[in-house]
Amino acid sequence: MQQLQVNLTIPVPEGYVMVKKVELEELKHESLSGICWTMTELEQRIKKKRNWIKEYVLFPSKFREILDTENGGFVYYPKGIGEHWSFHAIQMANFIDENYSLIFGYESK
């Protein structure tokens, strides 16, 4: 078999850097560290409206058992007028990633 050895230079555009995938994931994780999302921020993150999020993520019992802070979870469910949703950003992002097919496949069932 013939082989061709090539020495190639590819310029990296100004303003860009190359980082290892592991480092990128660590940076993403650090950017969410200590952050809580509001419902509006969660809507922006997953590109769905609050009614959809409530119906397919927050209120199905199989998810609420995991999510609700009253069960040791990471989502504060408002209990009265004037209270707001609060989502631990890292844990909510991980939950969405790990349950993506269940969440986004759930609406078609």
ABEGO torsion letter per residue (X at the ends): XBBBBBBBBBBBBBGBBBBBAAAAAAAAAAAABGBBBBAAAAAAAAGBBAAAAAAAAAABAAAAAAABAAAGBABBBBABBGBBBBBBAAAAAAAAAAAAAAAAAAAAX
